Amino acid sequence: MKLAKAYSFSRYGGPEVLTPIEIPVREPLPDEVLIRVAAIGINPSDVKNVAGYFGTRLPRIPGRDFAGVIVAGAGRQGEEVWGSGPGFGVDRDGAFVEYLCVPSSWVGKKPSCLSMEAAAAVGVPYVTAWSALIVAGGLMPEETVLIVGAAGAVGRAAIHIARWRKARVIAVSRSASALPGADDLISAREPDWPRRVVGLTEGKGVDLALDTIGGEFFEPCLKTLRTGGRQLAIASHPPVVSFNLVDFFHGAKRLIGVDSMALRGEEIARILEELRAGFEEGELTPPSVRTWPFASAKDALSAAKARPGEKQVLVFDPS
């Protein structure tokens, strides 16, 4: 029986809880494909998962995003694919593995213009940004979108997607001095940054706001919306927030929650297919990455924890 290299964790903690293991490589069912994984993108959610934030049942193989080559199944042998598994690393074993067997409908063709490493880095940030802005938010051309936490992985992806969709982008960030693609950049350290945002819209307010942080940014973000504007919430720390409900309903504002971890495999694959066109047309740009050999998974996870704004990617030796 062929064995695949993998990493698992049997207790919550930091990168040190990752343990190298070997697991059997099973034959794919008629509707499945077996993928030889080439690269694995590490997300902040992977760090949180290993630390126990999601209450994952243990032991578990972590990892959500991957790129590789189909070696068997569904008549797709030899196809280069990318994916971001539904519930990977939380509800089911994830992508920190050499060979991955999944339903064929969960994976699509990798953009031909992207390396395996770049493709593996796209998944969660771009899928989350797309499901928020396009699917939930219904962003339209010529609308003005505010992105709070714009220097993060999801924020940067959202900027590219919004510009591709011909929207005007106002970015708010605590750390970035420049964000390519943003029409306007405001420091979140300014005492009254919401007023600056509204001023940039001639006093009307933005059509759509994507709040990637929540917590203390939640209500200030609401204040930037035009009458009838909508706000997207994808995260919050702390989880409980307060706001002026009278202002909210007098402004006919809408609040929409988005949970990318609840997406089904087929939904993720459809979003990635939409994104593939953007990359191949040169409208979208993958994040820059730092690569690590698979044997250095602990170090890579440590880097992801210490520098969440940088994308870490595990790679297998192509031989």
C-alpha positions in Angstrom: 0.0 0.0 0.0 1.3 3.4 -1.0 1.8 5.9 1.8 1.6 9.7 1.7 3.5 12.2 3.8 1.2 14.5 5.9 1.1 16.6 9.0 -1.5 16.2 11.8 -2.2 17.8 15.2 -3.6 15.8 18.2 -3.7 18.8 20.6 -4.2 22.5 20.2 -1.3 24.9 20.4 1.3 26.6 18.3 3.2 25.2 15.3 5.1 22.8 17.6 2.0 20.6 17.8 2.3 19.6 14.1 3.4 16.0 13.8 4.7 14.4 10.6 2.8 11.3 9.8 2.2 8.9 6.9 -1.3 7.9 5.7 -2.5 5.4 3.1 -3.2 6.7 -0.4 -6.6 5.4 -1.4 -8.0 4.8 -4.8 -10.5 7.4 -6.0 -14.2 6.5 -6.3 -15.8 7.0 -9.7 -16.7 10.6 -8.9 -13.4 11.5 -7.3 -9.9 12.5 -8.3 -6.6 11.7 -6.7 -4.3 14.8 -6.7 -0.5 14.8 -6.2 -0.3 18.0 -4.2 2.4 20.4 -5.4 1.8 23.4 -3.1 -0.2 24.3 -0.1 -1.1 27.9 0.9 -1.1 28.7 4.6 -3.8 31.1 5.9 -4.4 32.9 9.2 -7.3 30.6 9.7 -4.9 27.6 9.6 -3.0 29.1 12.5 -6.2 29.7 14.4 -7.4 26.2 13.7 -4.3 24.6 15.1 -4.5 26.8 18.1 -8.1 25.6 18.8 -10.2 28.6 17.8 -12.7 26.4 15.9 -12.9 23.5 18.3 -11.7 21.1 15.6 -12.2 17.4 16.5 -8.7 15.8 16.9 -6.6 14.4 15.5 -6.8 16.4 12.3 -4.7 17.2 9.2 -4.9 21.0 8.7 -4.8 23.2 5.5 -7.4 24.6 3.2 -5.7 25.7 0.0 -3.8 23.6 -2.5 -2.6 23.2 -6.1 -1.4 20.1 -7.8 -1.8 17.5 -10.6 -4.6 14.9 -11.0 -2.9 11.5 -11.2 -6.1 9.3 -11.3 -9.9 9.6 -11.5 -12.8 11.0 -13.4 -10.9 10.9 -16.7 -8.9 13.9 -15.7 -5.4 12.5 -15.3 -2.7 15.0 -15.9 -4.8 18.1 -15.3 -3.3 20.8 -13.3 -5.8 22.0 -10.7 -6.3 24.2 -7.7 -8.8 24.1 -4.9 -9.9 25.2 -1.4 -11.7 22.4 0.3 -15.0 22.9 2.2 -14.3 22.5 5.9 -10.8 21.4 5.2 -8.7 21.1 8.3 -11.8 21.6 10.5 -14.7 19.2 9.6 -12.5 16.9 7.6 -8.8 16.3 7.0 -7.2 19.1 5.0 -4.4 19.8 2.5 -1.2 19.3 4.5 -0.7 16.1 2.7 1.2 14.7 -0.3 -1.8 13.0 -2.0 -5.4 14.3 -1.7 -8.5 12.4 -2.8 -11.6 14.6 -3.3 -14.8 14.8 -5.4 -14.0 15.8 -8.9 -16.6 18.6 -8.7 -14.5 20.3 -5.9 -11.5 21.2 -8.1 -11.1 23.2 -11.3 -8.3 23.9 -13.8 -5.5 26.0 -12.4 -4.9 29.3 -14.3 -2.3 28.5 -16.9 -0.5 31.7 -16.1 0.1 30.9 -12.4 2.7 28.7 -10.9 1.6 26.0 -8.5 2.9 28.2 -5.6 1.0 31.2 -6.7 -2.2 29.2 -7.4 -2.0 27.7 -3.9 -1.9 31.2 -2.4 -5.1 32.4 -4.0 -7.8 30.2 -2.4 -9.2 31.5 0.9 -8.4 35.2 0.4 -9.9 35.5 -3.0 -12.8 33.1 -2.4 -13.8 35.0 0.7 -13.5 38.4 -1.1 -15.5 37.1 -4.1 -18.2 35.5 -2.0 -18.5 38.8 0.0 -18.3 41.4 -2.7 -19.9 39.7 -5.6 -22.2 36.9 -4.3 -23.4 38.5 -1.0 -22.8 42.2 -1.7 -23.9 42.3 -5.4 -21.2 44.8 -6.2 -22.0 46.7 -9.5 -19.8 48.7 -11.9 -19.4 52.3 -10.9 -20.3 51.7 -7.3 -18.0 52.9 -4.5 -16.8 50.2 -2.2 -15.0 50.7 1.2 -12.6 48.0 2.2 -11.6 48.2 5.9 -8.5 46.1 6.8 -7.3 46.5 3.2 -3.7 45.5 3.8 -4.7 42.0 4.9 -4.9 39.1 2.5 -8.7 39.3 2.0 -8.5 43.1 1.8 -5.9 43.0 -1.0 -7.9 40.4 -2.9 -11.0 42.5 -2.5 -9.3 45.5 -4.0 -8.3 43.6 -7.1 -11.7 42.1 -7.5 -13.5 45.4 -7.1 -11.3 47.1 -9.6 -11.8 44.3 -12.1 -15.5 44.8 -11.6 -15.1 48.6 -12.4 -15.9 49.8 -8.9 -14.2 52.7 -7.1 -12.2 51.6 -4.2 -11.6 53.4 -0.9 -9.1 51.5 1.3 -8.7 51.9 5.0 -5.7 50.3 6.7 -3.6 50.7 9.8 -0.3 49.5 8.3 0.0 49.9 4.5 1.6 53.0 3.0 0.5 52.0 -0.5 -2.1 49.5 -1.8 -2.0 49.0 -5.6 -5.5 49.2 -7.1 -7.0 51.5 -4.4 -8.3 54.8 -5.7 -8.0 56.4 -2.2 -6.1 55.2 0.9 -6.9 56.4 4.4 -5.1 55.6 7.6 -7.2 53.9 10.2 -5.2 55.7 12.8 -6.8 59.0 11.8 -9.2 60.0 14.7 -12.2 60.5 12.4 -11.5 58.4 9.3 -15.2 57.7 8.6 -15.7 61.4 8.0 -12.8 61.3 5.5 -14.5 58.4 3.7 -17.8 60.2 3.4 -16.0 63.4 2.3 -14.5 61.4 -0.7 -18.1 60.6 -1.8 -19.3 64.2 -1.7 -21.2 63.6 1.5 -23.3 60.7 0.1 -21.5 57.7 1.6 -20.3 54.5 0.1 -22.5 52.0 -1.7 -20.9 48.9 -0.1 -18.5 48.4 2.8 -16.4 45.3 3.4 -15.4 45.1 7.1 -12.6 42.5 7.4 -11.9 43.3 11.0 -15.1 44.0 13.0 -14.8 44.8 16.7 -14.0 48.5 17.1 -14.3 49.1 13.3 -17.8 47.8 13.0 -19.8 50.9 13.9 -17.4 53.4 12.3 -17.8 51.4 9.1 -21.6 51.6 9.3 -21.3 55.4 9.5 -19.7 55.5 6.0 -22.7 54.0 4.2 -25.0 56.0 2.0 -28.8 55.7 2.5 -29.6 52.2 1.5 -26.0 51.1 1.6 -24.9 47.7 2.6 -22.2 46.4 4.9 -20.5 43.0 4.7 -19.1 41.4 7.9 -16.7 38.5 7.7 -14.9 38.6 11.0 -14.9 40.2 14.4 -12.7 40.4 17.4 -14.1 40.7 20.0 -17.3 38.9 18.7 -19.8 41.2 20.4 -20.3 44.8 19.0 -22.7 47.6 19.5 -24.1 50.3 17.3 -26.8 52.9 17.0 -29.9 51.0 15.8 -31.9 54.2 15.2 -29.3 55.6 12.8 -29.2 52.2 11.2 -32.9 51.9 10.3 -33.3 55.5 9.5 -30.6 55.1 6.9 -32.2 52.0 5.5 -28.9 50.3 5.8 -28.3 46.6 5.3 -25.9 44.3 7.2 -24.8 41.0 5.6 -22.8 38.2 7.2 -20.5 36.1 5.1 -19.0 32.8 6.2 -16.5 31.3 3.6 -16.0 28.2 5.8 -19.7 27.3 5.2 -19.3 27.2 1.4 -19.8 23.8 -0.3 -17.1 22.3 -2.4 -19.0 22.9 -5.6 -19.6 26.6 -4.7 -15.9 27.1 -4.1 -15.0 25.5 -7.4 -17.5 27.8 -9.2 -15.9 30.9 -7.6 -12.4 29.7 -8.5 -13.6 29.2 -12.1 -14.8 32.8 -12.2 -11.5 34.0 -10.7 -9.5 31.9 -13.2 -10.7 34.2 -16.0 -9.5 37.2 -14.1 -6.0 35.8 -13.6 -5.7 34.6 -17.2 -6.9 38.0 -18.5 -4.3 39.8 -16.4 -6.9 41.6 -14.3 -6.1 39.8 -11.1 -2.7 39.4 -9.4 -1.8 36.6 -7.0 -0.1 37.6 -3.7 3.7 37.4 -3.4 4.7 34.2 -1.6 7.5 32.8 0.5 8.0 29.1 -0.1 9.0 26.4 2.3 9.8 22.7 1.7 7.0 20.5 3.1 9.5 19.2 5.7 9.6 22.7 7.2 5.8 23.0 7.9 6.3 24.0 11.5 8.6 26.9 10.5 6.2 28.0 7.8 3.3 28.0 10.2 5.4 30.0 12.7 6.1 32.5 9.9 2.4 32.7 9.1 1.6 33.4 12.8 4.3 36.0 13.2 3.7 37.8 9.9 0.0 37.3 8.9 0.4 39.9 6.1 2.8 37.7 4.2 1.8 34.5 2.4 3.6 31.3 3.3 3.4 28.3 0.9 4.6 24.8 1.4 6.0 23.0 -1.6 6.8 19.4 -2.4 9.9 18.5 -4.3 8.7 17.9 -7.9 10.8 14.8 -8.1 
